[in-house]
Amino acid sequence: MAFLRNMTIEINGSKAWNKTVTTDSQESQGLKWISLIILLGIIFFNLLVVVLLISRNPKSRMRFFVTNLAIADFCVGVFFVLPETLFNWFDVPWNPYVCYIYYVYFSMVPFYVSTYAIVVLSIDRAYVIVRPLAAASKGKLYRYGMALSAWVIGSILAIPYGVFGTYNEEDIYCMHDAPSLVFLYADLTTIIILPIVIVTVCYIVIIFTIRGRERNGFLRGKNNDTDNGSDTNVRNRSISKAKIRTIKLLCVVVFAYIICWAPITIAAVITHHGIAEYGLWFQILYLLAPVNSLANPLVFLIFNQKMFRSKKNKTKKKVFSGTTFKTETETISLGS
């Protein structure tokens, strides 16, 4: 996000601007505390999701990918929001070691990883819906390979930020330089346009597949089936509903991503071309962009309240079949 970095540093890094407007204004005093709250929220809720999922020894692929996303969002807080809050909002002096070793490269890696972890989730859900039998046969190699791909992509795409990172000894600030307009729009493409296109294609495929199966009756239970067939049909219908619920969950995640990043992306483009001037409004949009890493764990916690209450909270349903009763564990939304 080179287009964000330069503009933020121009606002926060300039001594005169920083002293007369940013630091001394009542609005910016409020924003720095909001930044701290966002930081604490990102760290706490993502850590909570990771601990809860790992403590329940998740075996499903969906839970594994959710844990991967939560770890990436946690790193956004530690490597990006934490130094931004301390050095830019609370006026802690930068030093070259923190700038070059900790910030210029590692602050951008989790942003890309978080974005492409959502892409990986969408691709996996499309694969599960389109090819359920093939997806069910995939093991740890598939899961770790998909999760690792998001981290590899993030590590590669963040390299230019490490190369063009700058520490200014005179004004004591750290920033990323955008050497050309090509770099600016390449960054815009990799962090916004390409992920949204891939995710959109995945959900178009998912919607058409689900509608096709509904028309063919694969997702509807029939009361006149045989005993064994009826039990199997109930089970399949339950699993299908759980998968559809994960699709709705991920739609909310993607929607939150667009809501958080679209405003600052548009603002960066129009300010770069001189259509609008920098100001407090830009700082607010920039500050709220990482809220996406806070929204993700909240969405998963809200959608899976029963799973996070207790290990024994999975209720059991009794399905009557002929003259016997059969017990079936309730399927939760992260269970497939």
C-alpha positions in Angstrom: 0.0 0.0 0.0 2.6 2.5 -1.1 -0.2 5.0 -2.0 -1.2 5.0 1.7 2.2 5.1 3.2 3.5 8.3 1.5 0.3 10.2 2.2 0.2 9.2 5.9 3.8 10.1 6.4 3.2 13.4 4.7 0.5 14.1 7.3 2.2 12.5 10.3 5.8 12.9 9.4 6.1 16.6 8.8 7.2 18.3 12.0 5.3 21.6 11.2 2.1 19.9 10.1 2.3 17.4 12.9 2.8 20.0 15.6 0.2 22.6 14.4 -2.6 20.3 13.2 -2.3 16.6 14.0 -0.9 16.4 17.5 -2.5 19.6 18.9 -5.9 19.1 17.5 -8.7 17.7 19.6 -9.8 15.4 16.7 -6.4 13.8 16.4 -6.2 13.4 20.1 -9.3 11.3 19.9 -8.0 9.4 16.9 -4.9 8.2 18.6 -7.0 6.7 21.4 -9.2 5.1 18.8 -6.1 3.7 17.2 -5.1 2.2 20.6 -8.5 0.6 21.0 -8.3 -0.9 17.5 -4.9 -2.3 18.3 -6.0 -3.9 21.5 -9.2 -5.3 19.8 -7.2 -6.8 16.9 -4.7 -8.5 19.2 -7.3 -9.7 21.8 -10.0 -11.1 19.5 -7.7 -12.8 17.0 -5.7 -14.3 19.8 -9.0 -15.5 21.3 -10.1 -17.1 18.1 -6.8 -18.9 17.7 -6.7 -20.2 21.2 -10.4 -21.4 21.1 -9.9 -23.2 17.8 -6.6 -24.8 18.7 -7.8 -25.8 22.2 -10.6 -27.8 20.5 -8.1 -29.6 18.3 -9.9 -28.7 15.0 -9.8 -31.4 12.4 -11.8 -29.8 9.7 -10.2 -27.9 6.9 -12.5 -24.9 7.4 -11.4 -24.4 11.0 -7.7 -24.7 9.9 -8.1 -21.9 7.4 -10.0 -19.7 9.9 -7.1 -20.2 12.3 -4.7 -19.2 9.6 -6.6 -16.0 8.9 -6.8 -15.2 12.6 -3.0 -15.6 12.9 -2.5 -13.2 9.9 -4.9 -10.6 11.4 -3.1 -10.9 14.7 0.2 -10.2 12.9 -1.4 -7.1 11.3 -1.9 -5.8 14.8 1.6 -6.6 16.0 3.6 -5.6 13.0 1.5 -2.7 11.5 -1.0 -1.2 13.9 1.3 -1.4 16.9 4.2 0.7 15.4 1.7 3.0 13.7 0.0 3.7 17.1 3.2 4.1 19.0 5.3 6.1 16.6 2.8 8.1 14.6 0.0 8.7 17.0 1.7 8.7 20.4 4.9 10.4 19.2 7.4 7.8 20.2 10.6 8.6 18.3 11.5 6.3 15.4 14.9 4.7 15.3 16.6 3.1 12.2 16.6 -0.4 13.7 12.9 -0.5 14.3 12.3 1.1 10.9 14.4 -1.1 8.7 14.3 -4.4 10.6 10.8 -4.4 12.1 8.6 -2.0 10.2 9.2 -1.4 6.5 9.0 -5.0 5.4 7.2 -7.0 8.1 4.4 -4.4 8.5 3.2 -5.2 5.0 3.5 -9.0 5.0 0.5 -9.7 7.2 -1.7 -7.3 5.2 -1.1 -9.3 2.1 -1.4 -12.6 4.0 -4.7 -11.6 5.6 -6.1 -10.6 2.2 -5.0 -13.8 0.4 -6.0 -15.9 3.3 -9.6 -14.7 2.5 -8.9 -15.7 -1.1 -7.7 -19.1 0.0 -10.9 -19.6 2.1 -13.1 -18.7 -0.9 -11.2 -21.0 -3.3 -11.5 -23.8 -0.8 -15.2 -23.3 -0.3 -15.8 -23.3 -4.0 -13.8 -26.5 -4.3 -15.8 -28.1 -1.5 -19.1 -27.2 -3.1 -18.2 -28.1 -6.7 -16.1 -31.2 -5.9 -17.3 -32.5 -2.5 -15.9 -36.0 -2.8 -12.5 -34.9 -4.1 -12.3 -32.2 -1.4 -13.2 -34.7 1.3 -10.2 -36.9 0.3 -7.7 -34.1 0.7 -5.5 -34.3 3.7 -2.9 -32.2 5.6 -0.7 -31.6 2.5 -3.6 -29.8 0.8 -4.4 -27.7 3.9 -0.9 -26.7 4.7 -0.1 -26.0 1.1 -3.1 -23.7 0.6 -2.4 -21.9 3.9 1.3 -21.6 3.1 0.6 -20.1 -0.3 -1.0 -17.1 1.3 2.1 -16.5 3.4 4.4 -17.0 0.4 2.4 -14.5 -1.7 2.4 -12.0 1.1 6.2 -12.4 1.7 6.9 -11.9 -2.0 4.5 -8.9 -2.5 5.9 -7.1 0.5 9.5 -7.2 -0.8 9.3 -3.8 -2.6 8.3 -2.2 0.7 11.5 -3.4 2.3 13.5 -2.3 -0.7 12.0 1.2 -0.8 11.8 1.8 3.0 13.3 5.1 4.2 14.3 6.4 7.6 14.7 10.2 7.8 17.2 11.1 10.5 16.4 14.8 10.4 12.7 14.6 11.0 12.9 11.2 12.6 10.2 9.3 10.7 10.0 6.0 8.8 8.1 5.5 5.5 7.8 3.6 2.3 8.6 5.3 -1.0 6.6 4.7 -4.2 9.2 5.1 -6.9 6.8 5.3 -9.8 3.1 5.5 -10.7 3.4 1.9 -12.0 4.3 0.7 -8.5 1.3 2.6 -7.1 -1.2 0.9 -9.4 0.5 -2.5 -9.1 0.1 -2.2 -5.4 -3.6 -1.2 -5.9 -4.1 -4.3 -8.1 -2.5 -6.8 -5.8 -4.2 -5.7 -2.6 -7.7 -4.7 -3.9 -8.6 -5.6 -7.5 -7.1 -9.0 -7.9 -8.4 -10.5 -4.6 -11.9 -9.1 -5.2 -12.0 -10.5 -8.7 -10.9 -14.0 -7.6 -13.3 -14.0 -4.7 -16.2 -12.9 -6.9 -15.5 -15.7 -9.4 -15.5 -18.2 -6.6 -18.9 -17.1 -5.3 -20.4 -17.0 -8.7 -19.3 -20.6 -9.2 -20.7 -21.5 -5.7 -24.1 -19.8 -6.4 -24.6 -21.5 -9.7 -23.5 -24.9 -8.3 -25.9 -24.6 -5.3 -28.8 -23.5 -7.5 -28.2 -26.3 -9.9 -28.3 -28.9 -7.1 -31.4 -27.3 -5.7 -33.2 -27.7 -9.0 -32.1 -31.3 -9.2 -33.4 -32.0 -5.7 -30.0 -32.8 -4.1 -30.5 -30.3 -1.2 -34.1 -31.2 -0.4 -35.2 -34.0 1.9 -38.1 -36.3 1.0 -40.5 -37.7 3.5 -41.4 -40.8 1.5 -37.9 -42.3 1.4 -37.0 -45.6 3.0 -35.7 -45.7 6.6 -32.0 -45.8 5.7 -32.4 -43.4 2.9 -34.3 -40.9 5.0 -31.5 -40.9 7.7 -28.9 -40.4 5.0 -30.9 -37.6 3.4 -31.3 -35.8 6.8 -27.6 -36.1 7.3 -26.7 -34.8 3.8 -29.2 -31.9 4.2 -27.7 -30.9 7.5 -24.2 -30.9 6.1 -25.4 -28.9 3.0 -27.0 -26.3 5.3 -23.7 -26.0 7.3 -21.7 -25.5 4.1 -24.2 -22.9 2.9 -23.8 -21.1 6.2 -20.1 -21.0 5.8 -20.6 -19.3 2.4 -22.8 -16.7 4.1 -20.1 -16.2 6.8 -17.4 -15.7 4.2 -19.6 -13.3 2.3 -19.8 -11.1 5.4 -16.0 -11.3 5.7 -15.5 -10.2 2.1 -18.1 -7.5 2.5 -16.2 -6.2 5.6 -13.0 -6.2 3.7 -14.5 -4.1 0.9 -16.1 -1.7 3.4 -12.8 -1.2 5.2 -10.5 -0.8 2.3 -12.5 0.6 -0.6 -12.9 4.1 1.0 -9.1 4.6 1.7 -8.3 3.2 -1.7 -10.5 5.6 -3.5 -9.3 8.4 -1.3 -5.7 7.6 -2.0 -6.3 7.7 -5.8 -8.1 11.0 -5.8 -5.6 12.7 -3.6 -2.7 11.4 -5.6 -4.2 13.0 -8.7 -5.0 16.2 -6.9 -8.8 15.9 -7.0 -9.0 16.3 -3.3 -6.6 17.6 -0.6 -5.2 15.8 2.4 -6.9 16.4 5.7 -8.4 14.9 8.8 -10.9 12.9 6.7 -8.0 11.0 5.1 -6.5 10.2 8.5 -9.8 8.8 9.6 -10.2 6.6 6.6 -6.6 5.4 7.0 -7.1 4.7 10.6 -10.2 2.6 10.0 -8.7 0.5 7.3 -7.1 -2.1 9.6 -10.5 -2.5 11.4 -10.9 -5.3 8.8 -8.5 -7.4 11.0 -10.8 -6.7 13.9 -14.0 -7.4 12.0 -12.8 -10.9 10.9 -12.6 -12.5 14.3 -15.8 -10.8 15.5 -17.7 -12.2 12.5 -16.4 -15.8 13.2 -17.2 -15.4 16.9 -20.8 -14.2 16.2 -21.5 -16.9 13.6 -20.1 -19.7 15.9 -21.2 -18.7 19.4 -22.2 -22.3 20.3 -18.8 -23.7 19.4 -17.0 -21.1 21.5 -19.0 -21.6 24.7 -17.9 -25.1 25.6 -16.5 -28.3 24.2 -19.6 -30.1 25.3 -22.0 -27.6 23.9 -22.7 -29.4 20.7 -26.2 -30.6 21.2 -27.5 -33.9 19.8 -30.5 -34.4 17.8 -32.5 -37.6 17.8 -33.7 -38.7 14.4 -36.6 -41.2 14.4 -36.1 -44.0 11.9 -38.7 -46.9 11.9 -38.7 -48.4 15.4 -35.3 -47.2 16.5 -33.7 -43.9 17.5 -30.4 -42.7 15.9 -28.3 -39.9 17.4 -26.7 -37.4 15.2 -24.2 -34.7 16.2 -25.3 -31.2 15.2 -23.2 -29.8 12.4 -21.8 -26.3 13.1 -20.8 -23.8 10.5 -17.0 -24.4 10.7 -17.4 -28.2 10.6 -16.8 -28.9 7.0 
